Amino acid sequence: MQLKYVDTKEEIVAINRKSKHIEPHLHNALEIVCVTSGALELGIWKKEI
């Protein structure tokens, strides 16, 4: 997969919420995760990072 930047002038949405398990899913846009405190367990495919 190739990523490319396109300036779409669309708004950016930021959400601050409590951590929970999220089932594997796809997006049609880039998802940025920022950890403000604690730790993050991230799995990609079947590997834990």
PyRosetta script that sets phi, psi and omega in degrees:
from pyrosetta import init, pose_from_sequence

init()
pose = pose_from_sequence("MQLKYVDTKEEIVAINRKSKHIEPHLHNALEIVCVTSGALELGIWKKEI")
pose.set_psi(1, 133.8)
pose.set_omega(1, 175.7)
pose.set_phi(2, -104.9)
pose.set_psi(2, 138.4)
pose.set_omega(2, 177.0)
pose.set_phi(3, -103.1)
pose.set_psi(3, 142.8)
pose.set_omega(3, 175.2)
pose.set_phi(4, -142.3)
pose.set_psi(4, 150.8)
pose.set_omega(4, -179.7)
pose.set_phi(5, -92.7)
pose.set_psi(5, 129.8)
pose.set_omega(5, 175.6)
pose.set_phi(6, -129.2)
pose.set_psi(6, 122.6)
pose.set_omega(6, 179.5)
pose.set_phi(7, -80.5)
pose.set_psi(7, 102.2)
pose.set_omega(7, -174.2)
pose.set_phi(8, -99.9)
pose.set_psi(8, -7.9)
pose.set_omega(8, -177.9)
pose.set_phi(9, 65.2)
pose.set_psi(9, 14.5)
pose.set_omega(9, 177.2)
pose.set_phi(10, -81.2)
pose.set_psi(10, 155.9)
pose.set_omega(10, -179.0)
pose.set_phi(11, -72.7)
pose.set_psi(11, 157.3)
pose.set_omega(11, 175.5)
pose.set_phi(12, -103.0)
pose.set_psi(12, 132.7)
pose.set_omega(12, -178.6)
pose.set_phi(13, -107.4)
pose.set_psi(13, 127.7)
pose.set_omega(13, 176.4)
pose.set_phi(14, -120.4)
pose.set_psi(14, 132.5)
pose.set_omega(14, -178.0)
pose.set_phi(15, -128.1)
pose.set_psi(15, 131.0)
pose.set_omega(15, 175.5)
pose.set_phi(16, -108.3)
pose.set_psi(16, 112.5)
pose.set_omega(16, -178.5)
pose.set_phi(17, -144.6)
pose.set_psi(17, 165.5)
pose.set_omega(17, 179.3)
pose.set_phi(18, -68.4)
pose.set_psi(18, 142.7)
pose.set_omega(18, -178.2)
pose.set_phi(19, -66.9)
pose.set_psi(19, 144.3)
pose.set_omega(19, 174.3)
pose.set_phi(20, -158.3)
pose.set_psi(20, 166.6)
pose.set_omega(20, 178.6)
pose.set_phi(21, -73.7)
pose.set_psi(21, 133.3)
pose.set_omega(21, 177.3)
pose.set_phi(22, -119.7)
pose.set_psi(22, 127.5)
pose.set_omega(22, 177.3)
pose.set_phi(23, -62.7)
pose.set_psi(23, 153.1)
pose.set_omega(23, 176.5)
pose.set_phi(24, -54.2)
pose.set_psi(24, 138.1)
pose.set_omega(24, -177.1)
pose.set_phi(25, -156.4)
pose.set_psi(25, 167.3)
pose.set_omega(25, 179.0)
pose.set_phi(26, -116.1)
pose.set_psi(26, 157.3)
pose.set_omega(26, 176.6)
pose.set_phi(27, -127.9)
pose.set_psi(27, 157.1)
pose.set_omega(27, 172.4)
pose.set_phi(28, -97.2)
pose.set_psi(28, 9.4)
pose.set_omega(28, 179.1)
pose.set_phi(29, -146.2)
pose.set_psi(29, 166.9)
pose.set_omega(29, 178.9)
pose.set_phi(30, -68.6)
pose.set_psi(30, 136.4)
pose.set_omega(30, 176.3)
pose.set_phi(31, -112.9)
pose.set_psi(31, 124.5)
pose.set_omega(31, 179.4)
pose.set_phi(32, -111.3)
pose.set_psi(32, 128.4)
pose.set_omega(32, 179.8)
pose.set_phi(33, -113.7)
pose.set_psi(33, 125.7)
pose.set_omega(33, 179.6)
pose.set_phi(34, -118.5)
pose.set_psi(34, 121.5)
pose.set_omega(34, 179.0)
pose.set_phi(35, -94.1)
pose.set_psi(35, 118.2)
pose.set_omega(35, -177.9)
pose.set_phi(36, -91.7)
pose.set_psi(36, -21.5)
pose.set_omega(36, 174.0)
pose.set_phi(37, -161.5)
pose.set_psi(37, 155.7)
pose.set_omega(37, 179.3)
pose.set_phi(38, 84.1)
pose.set_psi(38, -145.0)
pose.set_omega(38, -175.6)
pose.set_phi(39, -136.3)
pose.set_psi(39, 164.4)
pose.set_omega(39, 179.6)
pose.set_phi(40, -128.9)
pose.set_psi(40, 131.1)
pose.set_omega(40, 172.8)
pose.set_phi(41, -108.3)
pose.set_psi(41, 119.2)
pose.set_omega(41, -174.8)
pose.set_phi(42, -121.7)
pose.set_psi(42, 131.1)
pose.set_omega(42, 177.4)
pose.set_phi(43, -116.3)
pose.set_psi(43, 132.4)
pose.set_omega(43, 175.8)
pose.set_phi(44, -122.5)
pose.set_psi(44, 122.5)
pose.set_omega(44, -169.7)
pose.set_phi(45, 58.2)
pose.set_psi(45, -118.5)
pose.set_omega(45, -180.0)
pose.set_phi(46, -114.5)
pose.set_psi(46, 17.4)
pose.set_omega(46, -179.9)
pose.set_phi(47, -107.5)
pose.set_psi(47, 139.0)
pose.set_omega(47, 173.7)
pose.set_phi(48, -92.0)
pose.set_psi(48, 138.6)
pose.set_omega(48, -179.8)
pose.set_phi(49, -113.5)
pose.dump_pdb("model.pdb")
